[in-house]
């Protein structure tokens, strides 16, 4: 099964239970997402250029190949993340404080009884 990291957003009474994610891993993946979104406009522009190449084209220009490799490189910044992780990322970007606890240090059942929403 694996271990879980528990991330609390106290203002919203939301707890995220994420499999095999600790605090260091969380912020490392947040940094990767930041890098991806910084490049997003350029990637979108490159994808549109590549998509406009006619299907009948048998060779690609150096510019088209460079754009294809740029797209591949841009997507390499994306960590494998769940929808729950993305929600936590966007809450972090909006300035909500995230507190991390190992799963053995917090009782999710007690949080549920206090009307916390558990995600994950």
C-alpha positions in Angstrom: 0.0 0.0 0.0 2.6 2.6 1.0 2.7 5.4 3.4 0.7 8.6 3.3 1.5 12.2 4.1 -1.3 14.3 5.6 -1.5 18.0 4.7 -3.9 20.3 6.5 -5.3 23.6 5.5 -6.8 24.7 8.8 -8.6 27.8 7.5 -10.7 25.6 5.2 -10.8 22.5 7.4 -9.5 20.4 4.6 -7.0 17.5 5.0 -5.3 16.0 2.0 -4.1 12.4 2.4 -1.5 11.8 -0.4 0.2 8.5 -1.0 4.0 8.6 -0.7 4.3 12.4 -0.5 6.1 14.1 2.3 6.8 17.8 2.8 10.0 17.9 0.8 8.5 15.9 -2.0 5.4 18.2 -2.0 7.4 21.4 -2.4 9.8 19.9 -4.9 6.8 19.0 -7.1 5.3 22.4 -6.6 8.6 23.9 -8.0 8.3 21.6 -11.0 4.7 22.8 -11.6 5.8 26.4 -11.3 8.5 25.8 -14.0 5.9 24.2 -16.2 3.4 27.0 -15.9 6.2 29.6 -16.5 6.8 27.9 -19.8 3.1 27.3 -20.6 2.5 30.2 -23.0 5.6 29.4 -25.1 4.6 25.7 -25.1 1.1 26.5 -26.3 2.5 28.7 -29.1 4.9 25.8 -30.1 2.1 23.3 -30.1 -0.1 25.4 -32.3 2.8 25.8 -34.8 3.3 22.0 -34.9 -0.4 21.3 -35.2 -0.6 23.5 -38.3 1.9 21.4 -40.2 -0.1 19.6 -42.9 -0.4 15.8 -42.6 1.1 15.3 -46.1 4.4 16.9 -45.0 7.2 14.3 -45.4 10.0 16.4 -43.9 10.1 18.9 -41.1 12.0 22.2 -41.0 14.6 22.7 -38.3 12.3 25.2 -36.7 9.5 22.6 -36.5 11.8 19.9 -35.0 13.1 22.4 -32.5 9.6 23.3 -31.4 8.7 19.6 -31.1 11.7 19.1 -28.8 10.8 22.2 -26.8 7.3 20.7 -26.2 8.8 17.4 -25.0 11.2 19.2 -22.8 8.4 21.4 -21.4 6.3 18.4 -20.4 9.3 16.9 -18.6 8.8 19.4 -15.9 5.4 18.0 -15.1 5.5 15.6 -12.2 2.9 12.8 -12.1 0.2 14.4 -10.0 -3.3 13.6 -9.0 -6.3 16.0 -9.1 -6.0 16.2 -5.3 -2.4 17.3 -5.6 -3.3 20.0 -8.2 -6.0 21.3 -5.9 -3.4 21.5 -3.0 -1.0 23.2 -5.4 -3.5 25.9 -6.3 -4.5 26.5 -2.7 -0.8 26.9 -1.9 -0.5 29.4 -4.8 -3.4 31.4 -3.3 -1.5 31.7 -0.1 -3.1 29.1 2.1 -0.8 27.7 4.8 -0.2 24.0 4.5 0.9 21.9 7.5 2.4 18.5 7.0 2.0 15.5 9.3 3.1 11.9 8.8 0.1 9.6 8.8 1.0 8.1 12.2 1.0 11.6 13.9 -2.6 12.5 13.1 -6.0 10.9 13.5 -8.2 11.4 10.4 -11.2 10.0 12.1 -11.0 12.7 14.8 -10.8 15.3 12.1 -13.9 13.8 10.3 -15.8 14.1 13.6 -14.8 17.8 13.8 -16.3 18.2 10.3 -13.1 18.3 8.4 -13.2 17.3 4.7 -10.7 14.5 4.0 -9.4 14.5 0.3 -7.4 11.6 -1.1 
